[in-house]
Amino acid sequence: MTGDADFLAIGICAAVISLTLWVTFAASRRSRSATGFFAAGRSITGWQNGFAIAGEFISAGSFLGTTGLIFYKGVDGAVILCTSVVSFLPVLFLLAEKMRNVGKFTLADVLVFRTGARGVRVVVALSTIVTGTFVLLAQLVAAGVLLESVSGIPFGLSVVVAGSLMGIYVFVGGMLATTWVQVIKSSILSILAVVVCLGILAKFGFSVPGMLGAATSNAAAGDAILSPGLIFGQTGAINLISYSLAFALGTAGMAHILIRFFTVPEAATARKSLGWTVALCSVFYLIVIVMGFGTAAILGPDGADRVGAGGNLAAPTLVTELGGGVGTIGGSIALAMVAAVAFASIVAVVAGVVISAAGTFAHDVWPTLTRRKSDDVDQQTADASEAKIARYAAVAFSVIAIGLTMAIGDSTNITYFMGMAFMVAGSAHLPSLLLSLGWRRFNSTGAIWGISVGLTSTVVSLMFTEALWLGSGPAPLTIQLPVIITMPLGLAAAVIGSLAGERRYGRSADRDEKFAEMLVRAETGIGAELAETH
């Protein structure tokens, strides 16, 4: 439903967006080379990268979607936040430093290090784009709902505005601009979240039990919001485990997260950046839990009518109430600040996803389609051409994302779309990445089989879940995110494919030498500078 225009909120939104656009155009001067465009010149420090990675997580999915999910579903909604923090551990211990030492610009650079197979680049690109599409849908739905509620602009036009901005960020400023926009957004959003949290607790004399008691009195589910089962109750432990695994392990396969390790100067900085990320996300997610229950406690019995069917307006509605209510100066200022920062957050996240998808197309797909293996191409010229292609690919992805978002509408909780993205990443990317970095017998056949089966099984299984089921009667699958099925399938396909490929083509001394080279480079960093020209 279209809301009335709040010109104060529009003005503050415009100011924040203007700041990020200024940063984008300032960064454009340092984003002319391929390394500058794709990897910010490998000049990002640990704290900057940590804030940027946190910015990818402190997004509309957690700030808006999960607040609404906790408002409706209570404790079960908080499970997602807990598993999201845990998800950084596999990245820290298994991937962060190795990715920086081995890769160049994209996930495919790591997977083809030992094989050079073009087919691997294509399947990685396809799965990266599918993953990014789910993330884009989640963020643009949130952007449309938020801008519509603040400005009165219809949902479709609001999505066009957000999608156009994300295209500008990537086209003009590349990874450097996207990183700094994330840093600015993370800093402002964290400060704002602390203020909102204190405002909620002040309503109840800084008594958490008092807030929870009011939440159970006012929530439609009553006391049930403090007990597990509102989301996972029908299928019990299996559904809970699968849902948690999607978020806990999916992070380690998310392309737009992993490529951030290519932006730092050395592997040690990649590790340090995750410390900043975990610290920021842990504090922020605790605050989101307070916001979710605080919304139920403060808005009262009619809260569901105000936050919308998907719950995506829970946070803006809450801060308006904390500021004094609808129509008051305080309420308008509070809404304006949250709307501005949330909108900047959304656009920054989608810019990160778009640069990942555009970079994958330009670096992995385009050369595969336009060059033969025998072509003698100057590396500097090729990189410059890829950066140019990526800019135009970013525009194309922005247009596609806008169209898909308007087609699905504004009634779906955006956290579930994020879950789908994590599920694809965990099933298609993670098994092959781990095997590529640690198993001598892994080869291009295994990568192609693993990624293809992981991606296909994810998309097919999701079509049989309740959220996407188009048939008559109840959905065949009661597990909401069946990663407990698809991840083992992806891993098994990668192992079987590698063995089948070895049986057909045999093992060569060259492949063993490449594995040894990659292992030394991944573990020690020796030769990592060759990622510039490998």
N, C-alpha and C positions, 0 to 999 in steps of 0.2 A: 504494500500500500504506500502511495506517495505521501510523504510528510510535508509539513510547512517549512519554508525556508528559514534557516537560522543564519542571518547574515554575519553575526559575530563568529560563529563556527566556520562559515565559508571563508571569512577573512583570515582566521588563524590557519586554516588548512592551506590557503593560498600562500601564506607566509612561509610555512614549513616546506611546502613543495618548491617554492621559489629558492629557498636555501639549498635544497638538494639539487635543483637544476643548475644553480651557480656552481656547485661542487662538480657536477657532471661536465659542464663546459670547461671548467678549469682543468679537470683531469684529461680532457681530450688531447691536450698538447703532449701528454706523456703516453698516449695510447696509439701512436701511429704505427709502431712496429708490431709484429705478430706477438712477440713476448709481452709487449706493453698492453696489447689488447686482450689477449687470452689469460695472462698470468700477472698483470700489474707490474711487469718488469722484474718480478721476483724480489720486490722491495718492501713487502709488507712485514711489519714487526710482529712479535708474538702476541702482544696485547691487542694490536689492531686486528689480526687474524682471528683471535679468540672472540673479540666483540662481533666480528663479521659472521663467524660460524654461529654464535649465539643468536645473532639477528636472523639467521635462516630458521632457527627453531622458535624464537620468540616472535611468532608470526600470528596471522589471523587465526590459524588453526588452534593455537594455544590460548591466545589472548581473548578472542571472541568466541570461537567454537567451543573450546573446552569449558569456559566459564558457563556457557549455556547448557552444556552437557551435564555439568555438575549440578546446575540449578534444577534440571529435570531428573537426573539419574543418581545424584549423590555420590556415594563412595566409589561406585563402579567407574564414574567419569574420571576420578582422580588416579585410577590405575594407569591411564595413558601417560600422565605426567611423570609418575614414578618410573615407568619403563623407559621414558624418553631420556631421563638422566642416566639410567643404567646403560643406555645404548652407546654412550661415548666410550665405555670401557673396551669393547671389541675394537673400536676405531683406534684407541690409544695404544693398546698392546699388540694389535695385529697388523695395522695398516698405515698409520700416520707417517712414520719415518720412512717406511719402505716405499710408500707411494711417492713421497718427495724425491727419494733417491733414484727411483727407476723411471718415473713418468716424465712427460713433457707438458702436454696441454689437456689430455682427455683420458678417460678410463681405458680406452682402446690402446693407448700407448703402452700401458702396462701389460695388457693381455697379448699384444703382438710382439713384445720385446724379444721373445724366444722363437717366434715363428715367422713373423712378417706377413702372415696370411691376410689377404684383403677381405675374405669372407668374414673374419672375426670383426673387423672394423664395421662392417655393415650391420651385423646382428647386434653388436653393442650399441650402435647408433640408434637402431630401431627401438631397443628396450629403453635406452636413455630418453628418447623422445616420448615414449608411452608413459614412463614414470613422471617426466616433467609435465605431461598433459594433465595428469591427475592433480599434481600440485597447483598448476595454473588454475584449474577449475575451482579448487578450494579457495584460493586467494582472491580470484576475481569475483566469485559469488559474494565473498565478504566485502570486497570493495564496493560492489554494486549496492548491497544492502545498506552499508554504512553511509555512502554518499547520498543515497536516496533519502534516508531518514534525516540527514542533516540539512540537505539543500533543497529537497523537494523535487530534484531531477529524477525522472523515471529510471527504473532499474537498468534497462537496456542502455540508455545514454550514459549512465554512471559507469557501466562496465566499459564502454567505449573510451571514456576519459581515462580510467585507470590503465586500460590496455595500451592506450597511446603513450602515456607517460613511461610505462616500462620499456616500450620500444625506443623511446628517445634516450633513456638512460644507457641502454646497451649500444645503440647505434652510434651515439656521440662519444661516450666515455669509456666503454668497455669494462673490464674487470676492475680497474682502479677506481673508477667512479662508483661502480656497484659496491665495492668494499667500503669506501668512505661513507656512502649513503647508509650502509648497514651499521657502521660505527656510530654515526650521528643518531640514527634511529634507536639503536640499542641503549645508548646512554640516556636519551630523553625518556624512552619508554620505561626504563628501569626506575628512574627517579619518580616518574609519574605513578608507577605501580606502587611504590613504597608509600607515597602520599595517599593513594586510594585505600591501601590496606590500613593505614593508621586512621583514616576517616571512618572506615567500617567498624574497626574495633572500638573507636571512641564512642560510637552509638550505643555500645553495650558495656561501657565502663572498662574497656580493654579486657573483657572476660570472654575467652573463647567458648567456654561452656554456655555462657549466656547467649552468645550468637547462635550456637548450634541448637539450643533450646527453642529460640525464636524461629529458626529455620524449619524445625520439625513441626512447629505449630502452624506455619503459614504455607508450607510446601504441599502441593497436591498429593504427593506420595506419603506425607506424614513422616512417622518415625522410620519408614523404610529407606529414606535417603541416607541414613547413617548405617545401613546394613548392606552387605553385598547382595546382588541378585537382580537389580532393576534392569541391567543390561544383559548380564550373563546367566541369569537365573534359570532360563528354560533348558539350556544345554550344559549348565554346570561348569565343571573344571576344564573340560576340553575347550570350550569356547573362550574361557578366560585365559588359558595357557596360549592358545593360538593367537588371540588378540594381542596379548602381551609380547609374544615373540615377534609379531609383525613390527612393532615399534622398537623393541629392544635390539633386534638384529638388522632391521631394515636400514637403519642409519648408516651402517657399514657398507651399504651398497648404493647409497644415494649419490648420484653423479655430481650434483651441484654443491654437495658438502665436500666430497673427496677432492674435487679439483681445486679447492681452496688451499690444499697443501702444496700445490704447485706455485703459489704466489709468494712463498717465503724463501729466504736466501739459502737455508740449509735445514736438514732434517731435525736438528735439535730444536729449532724454532717452531717447527710443526708440532712437536710434542708439547712445548711450553704453551702454545696457543690453546690446546685443549684444556689446560688447567684453568685459564681464564673463562673458557666456554662453560665448563662444569660449574664453576663458582657462580657465574651470572644466571645460568639456567636453573640451578638448584634454588636460589633465592627467589627468582621470578615465579617458578612453578608453585612454590609454597604460597606465594601471594595469590596466584590464580585460584588455588583451592579455597583460600579465605574469601576471594571474590565470588566464587560459585555459591558457597553456602551463605555468604553475606547478601547476595541478591535475593535468595529465597527468604531470608530473615527480614530484609528491609522493604521489599516490594509488596509483600503481603499476598493474600489469596488471589488478587487479580494480576499477579506478576506474569503469568503465562500469556495473558492477552497483550502485554506490553513488550515482551521479549521476542515474540514471533514463534511460529511453529517449529523452526529449526533451532531456536535459542540463540541465534547469532547476534541479537541486539541486547543480550543480557548486560554486557559490560557498559555500553553507552547509556542504557536506561538506569543502571545502578549509579553511575557517577552523576547523572542529572539529578537524581533523587538526593544524593549526598550534598550536592551544591545548593539545594533548596527547592528543587522540583521544577516541573515544566513551566515555562513562562517567567521564571525569576532570573535576575541577572547572574546570580551565583550558579544556577543550573545551566544557563547558557554558556558561561565561561568554562565550567567543568566539562560539559559535553564537547565544547569546541576544542579543548586541549586533547581529550581522549580521541575524538574523531580525527584531528589533524595527525597525531602521532600514529594512530592505528592505520590511517590511510597511507602515511609514509612507510609504515612497516610493511603493509601489503605490497605496495609498489616495489619496495626494495627487494622483497623476497621473490617476487615474480621476475624481476630483472635478473636476479641470480640464476633462476631456473632457465630463463630465456638464453642467457649467455652460455649456459651449459649445453642446451639443445642446439643453439646456433653454432657453437664451437664444434660440437660433435659432427654436425652436418658438413661444415666447411673443412674440418681437418680430417675427418674419417670417410665421409660418404662422397663428397665432391671429387677429391683426387682419385678415388676408386672408380668413379664413373667416367672421368675425363682423361685419365692418364693410363698408359700401359706400364707394366713393370720395367720394360726395357727403356722407357723414356729417360733421357738424361736431363734432369731439371735442376737448375740452380736453387739451392735451399733457401737463400734469402728472398729470391723472387717468388718461390712457391709460398713461403710464409706470408709475404705481403699480399699475395693473391687470396690466401685463405682468410686473412683478416678482413679483406674487402667483402668476400663472399659471406662471411659470418655476419657482417653488419646488415646485409640485405636479407639474410635468412632470419635474423632477429625480427625484422619487420613482418616477414611472412608468418612466423610463429605467433606474433602478437595478433595479427588479423584472424588466424585460425582459432586462437584461444578465445578471442572476443566472441566469435560466432558460436562456438560450442557452449560458452557460458550462458549466452542469451537463450540458447536452446534448452538447457536444463533448468533454468529459472532459479528462484531464490529460496526454495523451501527445504533444501537438503542441508543437514548439519555438516559444516565444512570439515569437521574433525574426521568424519568417516571417509571423505575423499582423500585426506592426508593418509589415512590408514591404508587405502588402496595403493597409494604411491609407495609407501614403505614395504608393502607386501610384494610388489613387483621387484623392487630393489633387492630385497632379501632373498627372493627366490631365483631371480635371473642373474644378478651381478655378484652377490657375495660368494656363493660356492666357487665360481670360476676364478674370482680374484684370489681367494685363499689358496686354491690349488695351483694357480699360476705362480704365486710367490713361494710356495713351499713343497710342491710335488714334482720330482724330476720327470716323471713319465707323462705329465700333463702336456697336451699338444693342441693344435688348432682345431682338430676334429672334436676334442672334448669341450673346448670353449664354445664352438658353434652348437653342439648338441645341448650342452648345459644351459646356455643362455636361451636358446630357442624353446626348450622344454619348460624351463622356468617361467618364461614370459607367456607361452601359450597356455600352460596349465593355470596360471594365475588369472588370465583374462577369461578363460572358459569357466573356471570354478566360480569366479565372481558373478557371472551371468546366472548362476543357479542359487545365489544367496538372496535373502529377502530384499535387500536394497535394490538389486538390479533384475530380479526375476520378472519376466514378462508373460509367463504362462498363467494358466488358471489354477486356482487352489494354492495351498501353502508352498513355499519354496522348498525344493528338494534338500538344500543344504541349510542346516540351522546354525552352522558356524559362520559368524559374520565375516571374519577375515581368515580364510582357511589356509594360512601359511604353514600350518602344521602338516598339511598335505603337500603343498606345492614346493616348499623348500627341500624336503628330502628327494622329491622327484628331480629338481634341478641339479642337486648334488649327485644323485645316482646317474643321471644322463651325462654329466661331465666326466665322471669316472669311467663309465662304460664306453663313452665316445672316445676317450683317450686310449683305452685299451684296444678298441676296434681300429682306430687310426694307426696305432703302433703295429698292429697285426697286418694291416694292409700295406703300409708304407715302410714299416721297419723303423728301427732306432738308428739315428745317425750320430757320428762323433760330433758333428757340428752342433746338433741340438743339445747334446750333453755339455758341450763347451759354453753354449749360450746360457744354459741353466746355471752353470758354475759362475759365469760372469755376472749374471743377474743376482745370484745369491750373495756374492761378495759385495756388489754395489748396494744392494738393499740393506745389508746388515752393517756395513762399514761406512758407506757414503763415498768410497773411493770410485772415482770416475763419474760421479753424479752430474758434474758439469757438462758431461757429454749429452745430457738430455736436451741440450740446446740444439744439437745437430743430428741426434740419432734418428 
